[in-house]
């Protein structure tokens, strides 16, 4: 869709919502503000050749840099280093809707885990630390925030809980107000990995009414209802959805159509396809992302910007990206192929224009750049653009220039 056509569409959506709410006296089924913000932001990123690429990575006694800032040309795949910032074990990043702030999960299991709040100076491409708050839950491995910039949330892996932080008007963090742990219980059949709850991600539904949290330890996806005030989350109905025992649900993503969701299961190497109906997840298909023998360690999952393909990463013995075609009619998957990567592709992201897929290889200390065939979904590495001077990268995010 061209930019002018998109703007006309958004105006029509906004006018429809206004007429529905003010003239007819009923609430519009689509939140016009969210449609406007999300679609306009994506349009800007699609139309901008150069973006900022923010990368989170694990640190060590000798490497204290946790966040790296690059410029990325999404037409050529060229990458240019800009700056970095210290943050201990920056396992995941979240960007505010207005792109003024960056929130970083500092994953620690023995020391207090924290969240870092940075102001992002786009003109200089630099992150300026505002404040740090403890999560009161160990090993936060995922961080997100609501569209209106009121709350930041972390999924705490070994803590087996979710932390909620209200935000100040200047974007800085207030102390954690709630740690949700009483809802999470149970275990799974994989004794050394599923002895208790292990929260791995927390993802908002397309309409932002619900938050879904994956629990690798109990083979459940928990559902929460959201509100405009603290504590922000309340248990949903049903409270959770079960997947096959021993699956180890890790990351969940929604299709742009708002009708399907896709789950990558770490321990089974399986993708579960759901229909998303009235706030509920209804499983309709399972398909192998890692069909190999031996231990599985599948990690990340994303839908291409055009909604036609799904990608999932595999670590352990495989080290690959699985590629699937999405059936437009029902959201089900067909295997297309696999792309080999370097070691431990924990995270990856697709450029907003859909032309490139970049992989963060934790154990190879590298970021690979793959050109994506938009017709077949297949990937081809551009070796000349690989980043190899980075420490254990585990998260890639885009920000407009």
N, C-alpha and C positions, 0 to 999 in steps of 0.2 A: 504494500500500500504506500503511495506517495505521501510526502509530508502534508501537502495541502489537503489531500483527500482525508488523511487521518484527522487533521484539525477540524474539518467539516463534520466528520463522524462524531468526534468528541463533543462538538457544539450541539449536535442533534441529541446525543445522550444526555447532556446537561439540561437542555430545554425540556426533554421528555420527563426527566426526573422532577424539574421545577413545576411543570404543569400538573403532574400527578400529585405532588404533595400540596400545592397551593390552590389549585382549582378544583380538583376532584376529591380532595380530602382523604386520600389513602396514600400509604407509604410506597414509594417506588421500589420494585424488586431489586434494582441495582443501585449501589451506592455511587452516585455520580462523582463525588469527590475522589473516591478510590479509583474509579475508571479513568478519570482525568489525570490524576497524578501518576498512576502506574503506566498507562499507555503513553502519555507525553514523555515520561522519563525514558521509556524504552525506545521511543522514536528518536529522541536526541542521541542516545547511544548508538543506534543503528546508523544514523546519518553522519556521525563524527568518525573520521578516519583514525584519529589518534585518541586513545583513552589512557587513563592511569590504570595500571595493574598493581593491586596490593597483594602481597604474599605474606602469609603467616608461616612461621617455622619453629621447630623445637630448638632450644638453646642448650648450652653446656657450661662447664666451668670456664672454658676458654672462649666460647662464642656467646655473647650476651645480646646480640641483635636478634630480635624476634619478628620484626615486621620490615618488609622491604617494599619500596615504591619504585615502580618502573613506568616508562611510557611505552605503550604498545600500539603499533599501527595495524589496525584490523583489516587493511587492504593488502599489505605486503607481509605481515607477520614479523616485522622488525621490532626489536626490543632495545630500550635504552634505560640504563640505571639512572635513578634520580636521587634517592635518599634512603635512609633507614632509621629505625627507632628501636630502642631497647624495650623488651617485654618478655618476661620469662615464659618459655614454652607457649608461644602464641599459636594455640591449636586451631582456633577458628576466629573469623572476623565477621562483623556485621556493620553495614553502612546505613546511616540514617537516610530517610527518604529524600531530604534536601542535600545530601552528600556533604554536609558540613562537619559531621562527626563520624568517628570510627571507634567501634567497641571491640575489644580483644579479650578472648578467654585465655587466662593464664593457667594452664593445666599442670597442677602439682598433686601428687598423691601423699607425700610425706609432710610437706610444708603447707601452710594455709594457701588455698587456691584463691585467685583474685580475678577481677575484671578491670581492665584498663579503659579509660575514656580519653580519646584523643580528639583535638580539633584539627581538621585537615585544611591546611593552607594550600588551596589549589594553585594560586599564582606561583608559589615556590615549590609545590609538590612535596611539602614537608608535614609531618605529624607532630603536633605539640601536645604533650601530656597535660591533661587537666586534673585528673585524680584517679585514685585506685581504691577499690572496695573489695573486701573479702566475700566469697560466695557462701561460706558456711556449708559447703558441700564439696567433696574432694573430686579432683580431676574433671573440671568442666571441659568438655570436648566439643560443645556446640553452643553458639550464641545467636540470638535473634532479637528483634525489637518490633513493636507494633507500628503500624503505618503512621500514626499521629505523634510518634515520638514521646510517649508517656512512660513506657516501661521497657526495660531490657531484661531478657530472660536467658538463663544458662541451663543446659542439660548436663548434669554432673554424673560422670560415668561411674566411678567407684563409690561416690556418695549415694548413688541410686535415687537422686532427687532432682528437683527443679528449683532454681533460685529466681526471685523476682525483685528487680531494682527499679524504683521510681526514678524518673529523671528530673533534674532541675531545668528551669527555663533556659539556662545557658548551655544545656547539653551534658553537663556533668552528672555523675552518678550520686544518688542518695544511697545510704546504707540499705542492705537487703531488708525487705519488709516481710518476706514470707519464703520459707523453704518447704516446698511440697514434697513430703516423703511418706505420709501416712497412707496415701492411696496405692503406693507401689509395694507389691508383695509377691512372693512366689519364687520359683526356680524352674530350671529346665533339666533335660536329660544329659547334657554335656557337663560332666561333673566339674571339670577344671575351669569352665567358663560361665556356667549358669547356676552357681550356688546361691545367688541372690540377685536382686534387681541391679541392672547396669543400664542407666539411661544414656542413649547415644545421640538423639537429636530431638528437636522440638520445632514443629513446622505448623505455620498458620494455614487454615483452609483458604481457598480462593476468596471467599466472602469475608474472611477475617473474623467470623463468628466463633470459630473453634480453633483450639490448638491440639495437635496430635503429637504425642511423645512416644518414641520407640524404646522398648525395654528389651535389650538383648538377653538379659538374664532370665526373664519369665516368658519369652515368646509372646509378648502382648504389645499392642499399640493402645496407649491410653488417650482418652478424649477429655478435653476441658472446654467449658464455655468461657468466653471472655466478656469482660465488662469494662466500663470506662473509669472505674475507681479501684483502689487497692482493696483486696489483695489481687485483683485483676482476673484470677482464675478460680473457677469452681468446677467440681467434678461433673462430667457430662453424663448423659444417659443414652446408651449404655456407658458404663465407666471405661470399658476397654473392649478391644477386638483381639481374638486369638489367631495366631498363625500356627503352622505345623510345628509340633514339638522338635526342638533341636535346630530350628531355623536361625535364631539369633538376629532378629530384626535390627537394622542399623540405620539406614537413611531412607527417607520418604520424600517423594516429590509429586507435585500435581501437574497434570497436563493443562495447557493454556485454555482448553475448552471447558475446564471446571467440572468435567464429568468423570474423569479417570484419575487414579493415583497409582504410583508405582513404588514398590518397596524393594530395596536390595537387602537380602538376608546374608549376614556375614558368615555364619557357620555352615550353612547349607549351599551357599553359592547360587541361590535361587532368586529370581525376580518374581514377586507376587503382583498381579494386576488386579486393581479394584475398580468397581464402579463406585462413584461418589454420589450418593443420593440422600438428600435431606439430612446432611450432617453425618451420614453413616458410611462406613467402608464395607463394600460387599465384594468378596473375592470372586474372580471370574476366570483366572488363569494363573498357572505357575509355569515358568520356563527357566532353563539353566543358563546362568550367566557364566558359571565356571563348571564346564562339564568334565573336567579332569579328575583324576584319582587323587587320593590323599587329602591332607588338610585343606580346608577352604578358608579364605580371608577376604571375601568381597568387601568393597568399601563404599564407593560413591556412585551416584546415579543422577542423570540429567536428561531432560527432553530437549531436543534441538529447538532453536527459536522458531522454526517454521512448523513445529509440531508433528513432523513426519517420522522422526527417528528417536530412539531411546539408546543411551549409552550407559554402561555400568563398568566399574573398574574392579579388577581382581588382583590380589597380592599373593602371598604364600608361594606355591609352586608354579603359579600361572603367569603372573605379571602381564596383564593384558587389559584391553578395553573391549568389552563385548558390545556388538552393534546389532540393533533390532529395528525393523520397520514397524511403524504403528499403523494399524488398520484404522482408517478415518471413521469408519462406521461404528465400530464397537470398542476401539482402544486396545484391542488385543495385539500381541507381538508375534513377529516372525523373525527368526534368526537370519541375519545378513552375513555376519562374519566376526572375526576377531583381529585386533591389532596388537602386536607385541609392544611392550613398553620396557623401560628400565625397571629397577627393583622397587617394589612397594609403592604403586600408584595410589596413594591414600586419597587423593583429591584431584579433581579436574574441573575445568570450566570451559564453556563454549563462548567465543566472542559474540557480542550482541547481534552482529550482522550474519552470524552463522557460518562464516568462512573458515574459522580456525577452532581447533580444540587443543587446549594446553593442559598438560599433565604434570602434577607435582609428585615426583618420585622421592619419597621420604628416605629410603635407604641408599639411593644413588646420589643424593645431594644434587638433584638436577630438576629442571623444568623442560620438558620436551614440547615442541610446537608441531602440531599436525595440521595440514590443510585438509579440509573436509569437502568431499564431493557431495554437493547438495542434492544430487539426483540419486546416487546409490547409497549415501551415508558412509562410504568407506573413507579411510584416513591414509594420508601419506605424509611421512615426517619431513620437515624442513630442518635438516641437521645443522645448517649454518646458523640457525637462530636459537639453538639450545642454550639454556643457562646452566652452567656447571660450577659456578662459584657462589653457591648458596648453601646454607646449612639446613638440612632436613626439612624441606618445604612440605607443608601439609594443608594449605588453604590458598585459593586464588579467588580474588574478587575484582570487579570492574567499577571504576568511577569515571564520570565524564571530566574532560579537561575544563 
